[in-house]
């Protein structure tokens, strides 16, 4: 049975920046992008790599979603709400980076993985080199980089070199 991942904007944007959207794709995985996430990405610069990938058809067509009341009650953004609602409806894994969305996912019983988790998983599967992990961190916006404790970054890089 195919695993399903419902992807939020931040992971798409981060992975597109380093040209590694392929890390989301696997033969045994269905990838869903809620329409609200696509709208959020397309509202940004037209030359943003995630926007380019969406408009060029390099990513799956966005899917409509109905916001579930138990998710709406968390007061998250439209993209996060759509991702968690789709994940609940389909028994899927949410690909999210936002801290509040992760807290909601835990509370709602939704499996989740973040961009860093996608990168680590790809490294463990032998799909990327340790240097790709460093490239990922250097591509993060300073705000995203600052939201990750230095010990986390150091630990991940060390573990990537060991794998």
Contact map, one row per residue, 1 for C-alpha under 8 A:
1110000000000000000000000001000000000000000000000000000000000000000000000000000000000000000000000000000000000000000000000000000000000000000000000000000000000000000
1111000000000000000000000001110000000000000000000000000000000000000000000000000000000000000000000000000000000000000000000000000000000000000000000000000000000000000
1111100000000000000000000001110000000000000000000000000000000000000000000000000000000000000110000000000000000000000000000000000000000000000000000000000000000000000
0111110000000000000000000000111100000000000000000000000000000000000000000000000000000000011110000000000000000000000000000000000000000000000000000000000000000000000
0011111000000000000000000000111100000000000000000000000000000000000000000000000000000010000111100000000000000000000000000000000000000000000000000000000000000000000
0001111100000000000000000000001111000000000000000000000000000000000000000000000000110110000111100000000000000000000000000000000000000000000000000000000000000000000
0000111110110000000000000000001111001000000000000000000000000000000000000000000000100000000001110000000000000000000000000000000000000000000000000000000000000000000
0000011111110000000000000000000011001000000000000000000000000000000000000000001100100000000001110000000000000000000000000000000000000000000000000000000000000000000
0000001111111000000000000000000000001101100000000000000000000000000000000000001000000000000000000000000000000000000000000000000000000000000000000000000000000000000
0000000111111100000000000000000000000000000000000000000000000000000000000000000000000000000000011000000000000000001000000000000000000000000000000000000000000000000
0000001111111110000000000000000000000000000000000000000000000000000000000000000000000000000000111000000000000000011000000000000000000000000000000000000000000000000
0000001111111111000010000000000000000000000000000100000000000000000000000000000000000000000000000000000000000000000000000000000000000000000000000000000000000000000
0000000011111111100000000000000000000000100000011100000000000000000000000000000000000000000000000000000000000000000000000000000000000000000000000000000000000000000
0000000001111111110000000000000000000000000000000000000000000000000000000000000000000000000000000000000000000000001000000000000000000001001100000000000000000000000
0000000000111111111110100000000000000000000000000000000000000000000000000000000000000000000000000000000000000000001000000000000000000001000000000000000000000000000
0000000000011111111110000000000000000000000000001100100000000000000000000000000000000000000000000000000000000000000000000000000000000000000000000000000000000000000
0000000000001111111100000000000000000000000000011100000000000000000000000000000000000000000000000000000000000000000000000000000000000000001000000000000000000000000
0000000000000111111100000000000000000000000000000000000000000000000000000000000000000000000000000000000000000000000000000000000000000011001000000000000000000000000
0000000000000011111110000000000000000000000000001000000000000000000000000000000000000000000000000000000000000000000000000000000000000000000000000000000000000000000
0000000000000011111111100000000000000000000000000000000000000000000000000000000000000000000000000000000000000000000000000000000000000000000000000000000000000000000
0000000000010011001111111000000000000000000000000000000000000000000000000000000000000000000000000000000000000000000000000000000000000000000000000000000000000000000
0000000000000000000111111100000000000000000000000000000000000000000000000000000000000000000000000000000000000000000000000000000000000000000000000000000000000000000
0000000000000010000111111100000000000000000000000000000000000000000000000000000000000000000000000000000000000000000001100100000000000000000000000000000000000000000
0000000000000000000011111100001000000000000000000000000000000000000000000000000000000000000000000000000000000000000001000000000000000000000000000000000000000000000
0000000000000000000011111110111000000000000000000000000000000000000000000000000000000000000000000000000000000000000000000000000000000000000000000000000000000000000
0000000000000000000001111111110000000000000000000000000000000000000000000000000000000000000000000000000000000000000000000000000000000000000000000000000000000000000
0000000000000000000000001111100000000000000000000000000000000000000000000000000000000000000000000000000000000000000000000000000000000000000000000000000000000000000
1110000000000000000000000111110000000000000000000000000000000000000000000000000000000000000000000000000000000000000000000000000000000000000000000000000000000000000
0111100000000000000000001111111000000000000000000000000000000000000000000000000000000000000000000000000000000000000000000000000000000000000000000000000000000000000
0111100000000000000000001101111100000000000000000000000000000000000000000000000000000000000000000000000000000000000000000000000000000000000000000000000000000000000
0001111000000000000000011000111110000000000000000000000000010000000000000000000000000000000000000000000000000000000000000000000000000000000000000000000000000000000
0001111000000000000000000000011111000000000000000000000000011110000000000000000000000000000000000000000000000000000000000000000000000000000000000000000000000000000
0000011100000000000000000000001111101100000000000000000000011110000000000000000000100000000000000000000000000000000000000000000000000000000000000000000000000000000
0000011100000000000000000000000111111100000000000000000000000111100000000000001001100100000000000000000000000000000000000000000000000000000000000000000000000000000
0000000000000000000000000000000011111110000000000000000000000111100000000000000000000000000000000000000000000000000000000000000000000000000000000000000000000000000
0000000000000000000000000000000001111111000000000000000000000001000000000000011001000000000000000000000000000000000000000000000000000000000000000000000000000000000
0000001110000000000000000000000011111111100000000000000000000000000000000000011101100000000000000000000000000000000000000000000000000000000000000000000000000000000
0000000010000000000000000000000011111111110000000000010000000100000000000000000000000000000000000000000000000000000000000000000000000000000000000000000000000000000
0000000000000000000000000000000000111111111000000000000000000000000000000000000000000000000000000000000000000000000000000000000000000000000000000000000000000000000
0000000010000000000000000000000000011111111100000000000000000000000000000000001000000000000000000000000000000000000000000000000000000000000000000000000000000000000
0000000010001000000000000000000000001111111100000110000000000000000000000000000000000000000000000000000000000000000000000000000000000000000000000000000000000000000
0000000000000000000000000000000000000111111111000010000000000000000000000000000000000000000000000000000000000000000000000000000000000000000000000000000000000000000
0000000000000000000000000000000000000011111110000000000000000000000000000000000000000000000000000000000000000000000000000000000000000000000000000000000000000000000
0000000000000000000000000000000000000001111111010010000000000000000000000000000000000000000000000000000000000000000000000000000000000000000000000000000000000000000
0000000000000000000000000000000000000000011111110010000000000000000000000000000000000000000000000000000000000000000000000000000000000000000000000000000000000000000
0000000000000000000000000000000000000000010111110011000000000000000000000000000000000000000000000000000000000000000000000000000000000000000000000000000000000000000
0000000000000000000000000000000000000000000011111011000000000000000000000000000000000000000000000000000000000000000000000000000000000000000000000000000000000000000
0000000000001000100000000000000000000000000111111111000000000000000000000000000000000000000000000000000000000000000000000000000000000000000000000000000000000000000
0000000000001001101000000000000000000000000000111111100000000000000000000000000000000000000000000000000000000000000000000000000000000000000000000000000000000000000
0000000000011001100000000000000000000000100000011111110000000000000000000000000000000000000000000000000000000000000000000000000000000000000000000000000000000000000
0000000000000000000000000000000000000000110111111111111000000000000000000000000000000000000000000000000000000000000000000000000000000000000000000000000000000000000
0000000000000000000000000000000000000000000001111111111100000000000000000000000000000000000000000000000000000000000000000000000000000000000000000000000000000000000
0000000000000001000000000000000000000000000000001111111111100000000000000000000000000000000000000000000000000000000000000000000000000000000000000000000000000000000
0000000000000000000000000000000000000100000000000111111111111000000000000000000000000000000000000000000000000000000000000000000000000000000000000000000000000000000
0000000000000000000000000000000000000000000000000011111111000000000000000000000000000000000000000000000000000000000000000000000000000000000000000000000000000000000
0000000000000000000000000000000000000000000000000001111111100000000000000000000000000000000000000000000000000000000000000000000000000000000000000000000000000000000
0000000000000000000000000000000000000000000000000000111111111000000000000000000000000000000000000000000000000000000000000000000000000000000000000000000000000000000
0000000000000000000000000000000000000000000000000000111111110000000000000000000000000000000000000000000000000000000000000000000000000000000000000000000000000000000
0000000000000000000000000000000000000000000000000000110111111000000000000000000000000000000000000000000000000000000000000000000000000000000000000000000000000000000
0000000000000000000000000000001110000000000000000000010011111100000000000000000000000000000000000000000000000000000000000000000000000000000000000000000000000000000
0000000000000000000000000000000110000000000000000000010010111110000000000000000000000000000000000000000000000000000000000000000000000000000000000000000000000000000
0000000000000000000000000000000111100100000000000000000000011111000000000000000000000000000000000000000000000000000000000000000000000000000000000000000000000000000
0000000000000000000000000000000111100000000000000000000000001111100000000000000000000000000000000000000000000000000000000000000000000000000000000000000000000000000
0000000000000000000000000000000001110000000000000000000000000111110000000000000000000000000000000000000000000000000000000000000000000000000000000000000000000000000
0000000000000000000000000000000001100000000000000000000000000011111000000000000001001100000000000000000000000000000000000000000000000000000000000000000000000000000
0000000000000000000000000000000000000000000000000000000000000001111100000000000001001100000000000000000000000000000000000000000000000000000000000000000000000000000
0000000000000000000000000000000000000000000000000000000000000000111110110000000011001000000000000000000000000000000000000000000000000000000000000000000000000000000
0000000000000000000000000000000000000000000000000000000000000000011111110000000000001000000000000000000000000000000000000000000000000000000000000000000000000000000
0000000000000000000000000000000000000000000000000000000000000000001111111000000000000000000000000000000000000000000000000000000000000000000000000000000000000000000
0000000000000000000000000000000000000000000000000000000000000000000111111100000000000000000000000000000000010000000000000000000000000000000000000000000000000000000
0000000000000000000000000000000000000000000000000000000000000000001111111111000010011000000000000000000100000000000000000000000000000000000000000000000000000000000
0000000000000000000000000000000000000000000000000000000000000000001111111111000010000000000000000000000000000000000000000000000000000000000000000000000000000000000
0000000000000000000000000000000000000000000000000000000000000000000011111110000000000000000000000000000000000000000000000000000000000000000000000000000000000000000
0000000000000000000000000000000000000000000000000000000000000000000001111111000000000000000000000000000100000000000000000000000000000000000000000000000000000000000
0000000000000000000000000000000000000000000000000000000000000000000000111111100000000000000000000000000000000000000000000000000000000000000000000000000000000000000
0000000000000000000000000000000000000000000000000000000000000000000000110111110110000000000000000001100000000000000000000000000000000000000000000000000000000000000
0000000000000000000000000000000000000000000000000000000000000000000000000011111110000000000000000000000000000000000000000000000000000000000000000000000000000000000
0000000000000000000000000000000000011000000000000000000000000000000000000001111111000000000000000000000000000000000000000000000000000000000000000000000000000000000
0000000110000000000000000000000001011001000000000000000000000000000000000000111111100000000000000000000000000000000000000000000000000000000000000000000000000000000
0000000100000000000000000000000000001000000000000000000000000000000000000001111111110000000000010000100000000000000000000000000000000000000000000000000000000000000
0000000000000000000000000000000000000000000000000000000000000000001000110001111111111000000000000000000000000000000000000000000000000000000000000000000000000000000
0000000000000000000000000000000001011000000000000000000000000000111000000000011111111100000000000000000000000000000000000000000000000000000000000000000000000000000
0000011100000000000000000000000011001000000000000000000000000000000000000000001111111110000001100000000000000000000000000000000000000000000000000000000000000000000
0000010000000000000000000000000000000000000000000000000000000000000000100000000111111111000001000000100010000100000000000000000000000000000000000000000000000000000
0000000000000000000000000000000000000000000000000000000000000000111100100000000011111111100000000000000000000000000000000000000000000000000000000000000000000000000
0000010000000000000000000000000001000000000000000000000000000000110000000000000001111111110100000000000000000000000000000000000000000000000000000000000000000000000
0000110000000000000000000000000000000000000000000000000000000000000000000000000000111111111111000000000000000100000000000000000000000000000000000000000000000000000
0000000000000000000000000000000000000000000000000000000000000000000000000000000000011111111100000000000000000100000000000000000000000000000000000000000000000000000
0000000000000000000000000000000000000000000000000000000000000000000000000000000000001111111100000000000000000000000000000000000000000000000000000000000000000000000
0001000000000000000000000000000000000000000000000000000000000000000000000000000000000111111100000000000000000000000000000000000000000000000000000000000000000000000
0001000000000000000000000000000000000000000000000000000000000000000000000000000000000011111110000000000000000100000000000000000000000000000000000000000000000000000
0011110000000000000000000000000000000000000000000000000000000000000000000000000000000111111111000000000000000110000000000000000000000000000000000000000000000000000
0011110000000000000000000000000000000000000000000000000000000000000000000000000000000010001111100000000000000111100000000000000000000000000000000000000000000000000
0000111100000000000000000000000000000000000000000000000000000000000000000000000000110010000111110000000000000111100000000000000000000000000000000000000000000000000
0000111100100000000000000000000000000000000000000000000000000000000000000000000000100000000011111000000000000001111000000000000000000000000000000000000000000000000
0000001101100000000000000000000000000000000000000000000000000000000000000000000100000000000001111100110000000001111000000000000000000000000000000000000000000000000
0000000001100000000000000000000000000000000000000000000000000000000000000000000000000000000000111110110000000000111000000000000000000000000000000000000000000000000
0000000000000000000000000000000000000000000000000000000000000000000000000000000000000000000000011111110000000000000000000000000000000000000000000000000000000000000
0000000000000000000000000000000000000000000000000000000000000000000000000000000000000000000000001111111000000000000000000000000000000000000000000000000000000000000
0000000000000000000000000000000000000000000000000000000000000000000000000001000000000000000000000111111100000000000000000000000000000000000000000000000000000000000
0000000000000000000000000000000000000000000000000000000000000000000000000001000100010000000000011111111110000000000000000000000000000000000000000000000000000000000
0000000000000000000000000000000000000000000000000000000000000000000000000000000000000000000000011111111111000001000000000000000000000000000000000000000000000000000
0000000000000000000000000000000000000000000000000000000000000000000000000000000000000000000000000011111111100000000000000000000000000000000000000000000000000000000
0000000000000000000000000000000000000000000000000000000000000000000000100100000000000000000000000001111111110000000000000000000000000000000000000000000000000000000
0000000000000000000000000000000000000000000000000000000000000000000000000000000000010000000000000000111111111111000000000000000000000000000000000000000000000000000
0000000000000000000000000000000000000000000000000000000000000000000000000000000000000000000000000000011111111110000000000000000000000000000000000000000000000000000
0000000000000000000000000000000000000000000000000000000000000000000000000000000000000000000000000000001111111100000000000000000000000000000000000000000000000000000
0000000000000000000000000000000000000000000000000000000000000000000001000000000000000000000000000000000111111100000000000000000000000000000000000000000000000000000
0000000000000000000000000000000000000000000000000000000000000000000000000000000000000000000000000000000011111110000000000000000000000000000000000000000000000000000
0000000000000000000000000000000000000000000000000000000000000000000000000000000000010011001111000000000011111111000000000000000000000000000000000000000000000000000
0000000000000000000000000000000000000000000000000000000000000000000000000000000000000000000111000000000011001111100000000000000000000000000000000000000000000000000
0000000000000000000000000000000000000000000000000000000000000000000000000000000000000000000011110000010010000111110000000000000000000000000000000000000000000000000
0000000000000000000000000000000000000000000000000000000000000000000000000000000000000000000011111000000000000011111111000000000000000000000000000000000000000000000
0000000000100000000000000000000000000000000000000000000000000000000000000000000000000000000000111000000000000001111111000000000000000000000000000000000000000000000
0000000001100110000000000000000000000000000000000000000000000000000000000000000000000000000000111000000000000000111111100000000000000000000000000000000000000000000
0000000000000000000000000000000000000000000000000000000000000000000000000000000000000000000000000000000000000000111111110000000000000000000000000000000000000000000
0000000000000000000000000000000000000000000000000000000000000000000000000000000000000000000000000000000000000000111111111000000000000000000000000000000000000000000
0000000000000000000000110000000000000000000000000000000000000000000000000000000000000000000000000000000000000000111111111100000000000000000000000000000000000000000
0000000000000000000000100000000000000000000000000000000000000000000000000000000000000000000000000000000000000000001111111110000000001000000000000000000000000000000
0000000000000000000000000000000000000000000000000000000000000000000000000000000000000000000000000000000000000000000111111111000000001000000000000000000000010001000
0000000000000000000000000000000000000000000000000000000000000000000000000000000000000000000000000000000000000000000011111111100000000000000000000000000000000000000
0000000000000000000000100000000000000000000000000000000000000000000000000000000000000000000000000000000000000000000001111111111100000000000000000000000000000000000
0000000000000000000000000000000000000000000000000000000000000000000000000000000000000000000000000000000000000000000000111111111111000000000000000000000000000001001
0000000000000000000000000000000000000000000000000000000000000000000000000000000000000000000000000000000000000000000000011111111000000000000000000000000000000000001
0000000000000000000000000000000000000000000000000000000000000000000000000000000000000000000000000000000000000000000000001111111100000000000000000000000000000000000
0000000000000000000000000000000000000000000000000000000000000000000000000000000000000000000000000000000000000000000000000111111110000000000000000000000000000000000
0000000000000000000000000000000000000000000000000000000000000000000000000000000000000000000000000000000000000000000000000111111110000000000000000000000000000000000
0000000000000000000000000000000000000000000000000000000000000000000000000000000000000000000000000000000000000000000000000110111111010000000000000000000000000000000
0000000000000000000000000000000000000000000000000000000000000000000000000000000000000000000000000000000000000000000000000010011111111000000000000000000000000000000
0000000000000000000000000000000000000000000000000000000000000000000000000000000000000000000000000000000000000000000000000010000111111100000000000000000000001001100
0000000000000000000000000000000000000000000000000000000000000000000000000000000000000000000000000000000000000000000000000000000011111110000000000000000000000000000
0000000000000000000000000000000000000000000000000000000000000000000000000000000000000000000000000000000000000000000000000000000111111111000000000000000000000000000
0000000000000000000000000000000000000000000000000000000000000000000000000000000000000000000000000000000000000000000000110000000011111111100000000000000000001001000
0000000000000000000000000000000000000000000000000000000000000000000000000000000000000000000000000000000000000000000000000000000001111111110000000000000000001000000
0000000000000000010000000000000000000000000000000000000000000000000000000000000000000000000000000000000000000000000000000000000000111111111000000000000000000000000
0000000000000110010000000000000000000000000000000000000000000000000000000000000000000000000000000000000000000000000000000000000000011111111100000000000000000000000
0000000000000000000000000000000000000000000000000000000000000000000000000000000000000000000000000000000000000000000000000000000000001111111100001000000000000000000
0000000000000000000000000000000000000000000000000000000000000000000000000000000000000000000000000000000000000000000000000000000000000111111100000000000000000000000
0000000000000100110000000000000000000000000000000000000000000000000000000000000000000000000000000000000000000000000000000000000000000011111110000000000000000000000
0000000000000100000000000000000000000000000000000000000000000000000000000000000000000000000000000000000000000000000000000000000000000001111111111000000000000000000
0000000000000000000000000000000000000000000000000000000000000000000000000000000000000000000000000000000000000000000000000000000000000000001111111000000000000000000
0000000000000000000000000000000000000000000000000000000000000000000000000000000000000000000000000000000000000000000000000000000000000000000111111100000000000000000
0000000000000000000000000000000000000000000000000000000000000000000000000000000000000000000000000000000000000000000000000000000000000000000111111110000000000000000
0000000000000000000000000000000000000000000000000000000000000000000000000000000000000000000000000000000000000000000000000000000000000000000111111111000000000000000
0000000000000000000000000000000000000000000000000000000000000000000000000000000000000000000000000000000000000000000000000000000000000000100111111111000000000000000
0000000000000000000000000000000000000000000000000000000000000000000000000000000000000000000000000000000000000000000000000000000000000000000001111111100000000000000
0000000000000000000000000000000000000000000000000000000000000000000000000000000000000000000000000000000000000000000000000000000000000000000000111111100000000000000
0000000000000000000000000000000000000000000000000000000000000000000000000000000000000000000000000000000000000000000000000000000000000000000000011111110110000000000
0000000000000000000000000000000000000000000000000000000000000000000000000000000000000000000000000000000000000000000000000000000000000000000000000111111110000000000
0000000000000000000000000000000000000000000000000000000000000000000000000000000000000000000000000000000000000000000000000000000000000000000000000001111111000000000
0000000000000000000000000000000000000000000000000000000000000000000000000000000000000000000000000000000000000000000000000000000000000000000000000000111111100000000
0000000000000000000000000000000000000000000000000000000000000000000000000000000000000000000000000000000000000000000000000000000000000000000000000001111111110000000
0000000000000000000000000000000000000000000000000000000000000000000000000000000000000000000000000000000000000000000000000000000000000000000000000001111111111000000
0000000000000000000000000000000000000000000000000000000000000000000000000000000000000000000000000000000000000000000000000000000000000000000000000000011111111100000
0000000000000000000000000000000000000000000000000000000000000000000000000000000000000000000000000000000000000000000000000000000000000000000000000000001111111110000
0000000000000000000000000000000000000000000000000000000000000000000000000000000000000000000000000000000000000000000000010000000000000000000000000000000111111111000
0000000000000000000000000000000000000000000000000000000000000000000000000000000000000000000000000000000000000000000000000000000001001100000000000000000011111111100
0000000000000000000000000000000000000000000000000000000000000000000000000000000000000000000000000000000000000000000000000000000000000000000000000000000001111111110
0000000000000000000000000000000000000000000000000000000000000000000000000000000000000000000000000000000000000000000000000000000000000000000000000000000000111111111
0000000000000000000000000000000000000000000000000000000000000000000000000000000000000000000000000000000000000000000000010010000001001000000000000000000000011111111
0000000000000000000000000000000000000000000000000000000000000000000000000000000000000000000000000000000000000000000000000000000001000000000000000000000000001111111
0000000000000000000000000000000000000000000000000000000000000000000000000000000000000000000000000000000000000000000000000000000000000000000000000000000000000111111
0000000000000000000000000000000000000000000000000000000000000000000000000000000000000000000000000000000000000000000000000011000000000000000000000000000000000011111
